[in-house]
Amino acid sequence: MSESTINVADFKAHENDTGSADYQVALLTERILHLTAHLGSHKKDNSSRRGLLKLVSQRRKLLDYVKANSEERYQKLLKGLNLRK
């Protein structure tokens, strides 16, 4: 399974940004891709699967927040992270 790499620094609002929703979504996406690749070869790892579902849910909530506040930022996130919606 090929894992695409994401440059999360592209989503920072400023140099010391660690809390903006855009940056958090990028970090979560990176972790989700890593766990997805892990579960490809470890199909019975149910604790990691549960963690993956929690991360996906958290990312969805953050994306909903961004969409409610700025449609432009939301579209930029979807395109930059190659997400469907």
N, C-alpha and C positions, 0 to 999 in steps of 0.2 A: 504494500500500500504506500503510495507516495504521499509524503507530508509536505504541504506547501508552507513556506516560511513567511512570516509576517514581521515587518519592521514596526514594532509597537511605538518606537520613538516618533514616527510620523504622525501619531495621533495625540501627542502631547500638546497642550495649549501653550505651555512655556517650558523652559529648561527644567525647573524643579517640580513639574506637574506630576502628582501621583494620585490625585483624587478625582479628576474630571471624569464624567461618565464616558466620554469617548475613549479615553485611555484605559479605563476599567474594562470596557467592552473588548478592546484590542487584547488586553492581557487574558481575559476569560477565553477569548477565541483561540489564543495560542495554547492555553491549557487544554481546551476541548479537543483541539487537533491532536495534541500529544496523547491524551487518554483514548481517543478514537483509534489511533494507531496501536496503542497498547492492547486494547480490547480485540483488535483484529487477530492477534496471535495468542491471546489469553481469554478465550471465550467464556470460561467458567468463573472469571473473577467478578463476582457479583458485588463486592464492596466497591470496586472501582467503577462499576456500571452505575451504582447508586450515586457515587460522587459525580460522575459525568452528568447524570440527569439533574442533579442539584445545580451544577455549573450552567447547564443549558437554561434552566429556569431563571437563574440569577441574571444571565445575559439577556434573556427575553424581557425581563422587568426593566433593566437599564435601557434597552432599546426602545421600549414603550415610553419611558421617561423622556428620552432624547427626541422621539417623534412628536410628543406632546408639546415640547418647548421649541423645537426648531426642525422643521421638515428638511431644510437644506443640509444640516449636520447629519440627520438621519440617513438621507440618500448618500451622502459622502461616506458614511460608515459602511453602509451596505455594499457600495461599490469598492471601497478600499479593502474591505475584509472578504470580499467575494461571498457574501451571504445572500440567501434567497429570502424573499418575502413578497 
